[in-house]
Amino acid sequence: MSPSVNHSYICTKIIEHLLKREGIQPFVELTLDIDKGMTPDISVYRENSIRPDFLEDKTRCDIIPLLAIEILSPTQGIQELVDKAKILLAAGVSTVWIVDTYARTVIVVSNEKKETFHRELVDCEGIKVDFREVFIS
């Protein structure tokens, strides 16, 4: 499936916000060594958890991120991303954000709870993104 214009735009805006935060490092479209290879739209790690090796690259990352962010695409259903979140959580990801560009909401899923945010600041474990600014069109 090819990401849409809105999907790409929202991904870029979220990355812009994450890059302003100290102590974390976001990665786009990093395939994790989970299941048969899962590729969240954005994986967020503690800074310096992953270091590139330009002489020997890896096609899968075996380090589990703190946060995985999934952005709903026009060809996906929300249940598909909820199911993916369950697999990511079972593998050790602390939190998964599911971003619905149509409703302009973020569903924050962890093993303890599920919360929905509407165009507001989302703060999970010190990782913050102000979705009032992300959803500006």
Beta strands, then each sheet from edge to edge (+ up, - down):
strand 1: 24-28
strand 2: 42-46
strand 3: 67-71
strand 4: 95-100
strand 5: 105-110
strand 6: 114-118
strand 7: 121-124
strand 8: 127-130
sheet 1: 1+ 2- 3+ 4+ 5- 6+
sheet 2: 7+ 8-
end
